Amino acid sequence: MSAQVKNNAADPVAGRLRRYQVSAGLPWKRVAERLGVSLSMIMMVLRGDRNLSAKAMFRLEEAEREVEDRRTKARRLAEGLIGSAGVVDEVLGRGKKGQGIVNVAVDYSERSAKSKPPVAISLARPTAESCRKLRVLFAETLDTRLIALACLPEDLRAEGYLDRLTFESRARLTNAALDLVIPDWRGLVVKGLPASAAAR
């Protein structure tokens, strides 16, 4: 049985399926639908009992590209909302205290032996105009990752970085970013206010 677990762990297709399921945030049933196979087929592939057909593999590649494109667009959008690189120092408030900077302790789901990721992240409030745009976007989409990306330091501003955090750390970081950008975000979520109300 341990050999089967070993083979399953080493199976690159099973690994890709798991990464896609997590990054797309889909239940396995939806993953199966996206690939045009049954849920039981997906479970057999994950166990190492079956292989995906060429058509399903092609669909998996397409789905992986779509998730990556979405991530890239989200990062570009977050960077566009907080302005050009010349504004980054101002946004981060480097060397200035009391300008909307919050330190958040973080843990990682996996640690690399080569690099030592920071154990505390300084989140910074974007400019007033950027916060206004982010509030409108949040009211329309309730997308918290954009808010977190907009507050991260530039060298960490990637969804891949957020994915490395434990669930608890990601939630803590996201809540801190929301508090910086949209202090009343909990009320917006509960009330479901329209974008025009959030922008005021």
N, C-alpha and C positions, 0 to 999 in steps of 0.2 A: 504494500500500500504506500510506503514511503517513497518508493520509486515512482509511483504514479503521481504523487504530490510533487516530487522533484521535476518530473517531465512537464507537469502542468505549470509549475512556476517558471520553467525555462521556455515555455511556448510563447513565441513573440506575438502570435495572433491573439491569444488569450490576454496577454498584457496590453495590447493595443485596444482590445475591446473594453477592458477595465478602465484604461485611461480615457477613452472616448466617453464611456458612460458617466464617469465623474466630471470630466471637463464640460460635457454637454448638459449635465444635470438632469439626465433622463432616467426613468425606470427601465429595467431590462426589457419589459414588454415593448416600450417605445423604440428602444435600440433595435429589437428584432424587426419591428415594422419598418424602421428606416432602412434596414439592410435587406428587406424582402424575404425574411426567413421566419420560422416559428420560434416562439420562446423556448420550447424544448430543445430546438437545434442550438440556440445560443448557449443554453446550459450544458449541452454535450460538448460544445467547443471549449467552454470554460473549464470543463473537467478533463479535457484532453482526449475525449472519446471520438470526436468527429472533427473534420476540417470544414472550413467555409468553402463554398463553391467560388469559382472565378468571378461570377457575377456579384456575389455577396462581398467578395474582397474589393472589387471595384467600387461598390457602394460605400464600403467602409472608408476607402481612401477619399472619396468625395465628401463624406460626412466629416472626416478629420480635417480636411481643407476648409470646410465651412466653419468649423469651430475656430480654427486658427485665424481665418479671415475676420471673424467676429471679434476675436481678441485684439487683433491688430487695429481694427476700426475703433474699438473701445479705447485703446491706448491713445490713438491719434486724436480722438474726440476729447479725451481728458486733457491731453497736452494743449489742444487748441483752445479749450475753455480757460485754461490758466495762463494763456499767453505764450509769447515767444521765449526763447532761452534767455534773452536779456531781462525778462521779468522774473525769472526763477529766483534769483537772489532776493529780490524784493518780496516775492511771495513767501519764500522760506524764512524771511526775517532774520537772515544770518547776522549774528552779532547784536541783535536787538531783542531784548526781553519783553515779555508782556504783549506780544503782537500776534496772539493766536497760535501759539505753538504748544503742542501736547506731546509728552513722552509716553509711549506705550510699550510695556514689556511684552515680548513675543517668544513663543516656542515654535519649533519646527517639527513637522511630521517625520522628516528624514534629515539627518545631518551628514554633510559631506566631509570626508577626512581631509580633502584638499583645501577647502575654504571654510572659514569660521564666520558664519553669518552674524549680523548684529543681534544682540539679545534685547535691545531697546531701540525703538524707532521714534524719531521726532516727526510728528505730523504737523503740517502748517496750514493755516487757513488761507485759501486763495484770496485774490483781490475781491473787493465788493462786487464789481461787475461780473467776475467769474462765479462768485457765489450766487448771484442773481440767476445767471444762466443755468447753473447746476440745480438750483431750486425748481426752476421751470421743468427741466429735464426729469428730475426726480418725481415731481408731481404727475408727469405724464407716464413714466415708465416704472417707477419704484425700483430702479436699478441702483443698488447700493454700491456695486463694484466701481462704477464711474466716480462716485464720491470718494471712495477710498483711494483710487488711482490719482485723483486730482490733488490729494493731500500728502501723498507719499513723496519722499525725496526723489529727485530726478533719477538717480542711479538705481533706484529700486522700483521705479514706476513701470511695472509690467505685471500682467495677470499671472504670469508664471511665478512671480515672487509670492503673490497672494496664495497661490495653490500650494506652495511649500509650507505654509503655516498650518499649525493644528487648527481644528475647527474652533476651539475656544479662543485662540489668539486672533484668528481671522475675524471672529465676531467682536472681540474687544476692540480691535483696530478699526473695524468698520463703524462701530457705534461711536468711537471717539471722533472719527472723521465726520460722521453725520452731525455730531454735536457742534463741531467747528463750523460747518457749512450751513446747516439748517437746524438751529437750536430747537425749533418746535417740530422736528421731523416725526416724533411719535404721534403727535396730534394729527399731522397730515395723513399718516398711514391709517389711523383709526377713523378719521372723518372722510377720507378719500376725496379731499378737496380738488377742484379743477386746477389746471396749470395757472390760470389767470389769478386765482386767489393766492397761490404760493408765491407768485412773482411780486406781490405787493410788499 
